[in-house]
Amino acid sequence: DAGVTQSPTHLIKTRGQQVTLRCSPKSGHDTVSWYQQALGQGPQFIFQYYEEEERQRGNFPDRFSGHQFPNYSSELNVNALLLGDSALYLCASSLAGPFGTDTQYFGPGTRLTVL
Amino acid sequence: GQQVMQIPQYQHVQEGEDFTTYCNSSTTLSNIQWYKQRPGGHPVFLIQLVKSGEVKKQKRLTFQFGEAKKNSSLHITATQTTDVGTYFCAGNQRSQGNLIFGKGTKLSVKP
């Protein structure tokens, strides 16, 4: 039973570029949440997808967008990259009802460096 | 908005000593979850507490959820070098799907 997988593992981009990160949830899970973890900080919630729709969003600008596919996998897109977007991007999956409060299982993350 | 504070930020202990990290939320929580993140790794789920006053144990780890469901603690008895890492609490409010993480407590254990 595969856990949460993310790709790529590492990514280096320059300011102004766009990036797409991918996540496959744990088998049987239907909800995907994305978090940004800056160095030395706790993960910060970006948004959550359920039934292919953004169900909740944290305090992140519109440059951050996402998508969930019918197979529950998800993408995180970031446009017009800034130096401050450098971070570990974590995907977490859960099996949730309407409010998504079930235990979240994290993937290994994508380390994004913006130069 | 909702905030989750965690103290201490760092804790250095001698192997065999006990360790405790504390978590406080500005609002009442539906549940609280604890995660451990090893250096260079990702958060790994440890436990979820749901009931007021709940206490759960996992071997040398004891987790507590406050009566008011606004605070929580993690206590490790007789630390080992394998306990090294950052311990995060993450709160969840009713009807909210996202987790609000504390900043974590980084534990180092001297052999």
HADDOCK unambig.tbl for C-alpha pairs under 7 A between the chains (distance, minus, plus):
assign (segid A and resid 41 and name CA) (segid B and resid 103 and name CA) 5.23 0.50 0.50
assign (segid A and resid 42 and name CA) (segid B and resid 101 and name CA) 5.68 0.50 0.50
assign (segid A and resid 42 and name CA) (segid B and resid 102 and name CA) 5.91 0.50 0.50
assign (segid A and resid 42 and name CA) (segid B and resid 103 and name CA) 4.49 0.50 0.50
assign (segid A and resid 42 and name CA) (segid B and resid 104 and name CA) 6.17 0.50 0.50
assign (segid A and resid 43 and name CA) (segid B and resid 101 and name CA) 6.18 0.50 0.50
assign (segid A and resid 44 and name CA) (segid B and resid 101 and name CA) 6.94 0.50 0.50
assign (segid A and resid 45 and name CA) (segid B and resid 98 and name CA) 6.53 0.50 0.50
assign (segid A and resid 45 and name CA) (segid B and resid 99 and name CA) 6.93 0.50 0.50
assign (segid A and resid 99 and name CA) (segid B and resid 95 and name CA) 5.07 0.50 0.50
assign (segid A and resid 99 and name CA) (segid B and resid 96 and name CA) 5.91 0.50 0.50
assign (segid A and resid 99 and name CA) (segid B and resid 97 and name CA) 5.26 0.50 0.50
assign (segid A and resid 100 and name CA) (segid B and resid 97 and name CA) 4.31 0.50 0.50
assign (segid A and resid 101 and name CA) (segid B and resid 92 and name CA) 6.88 0.50 0.50
assign (segid A and resid 101 and name CA) (segid B and resid 96 and name CA) 6.90 0.50 0.50
assign (segid A and resid 101 and name CA) (segid B and resid 97 and name CA) 5.01 0.50 0.50
assign (segid A and resid 105 and name CA) (segid B and resid 45 and name CA) 6.57 0.50 0.50
assign (segid A and resid 106 and name CA) (segid B and resid 42 and name CA) 6.85 0.50 0.50
assign (segid A and resid 106 and name CA) (segid B and resid 43 and name CA) 6.28 0.50 0.50
assign (segid A and resid 106 and name CA) (segid B and resid 44 and name CA) 6.73 0.50 0.50
assign (segid A and resid 107 and name CA) (segid B and resid 42 and name CA) 6.92 0.50 0.50
assign (segid A and resid 108 and name CA) (segid B and resid 41 and name CA) 6.71 0.50 0.50
assign (segid A and resid 108 and name CA) (segid B and resid 42 and name CA) 5.33 0.50 0.50
assign (segid A and resid 109 and name CA) (segid B and resid 42 and name CA) 6.70 0.50 0.50
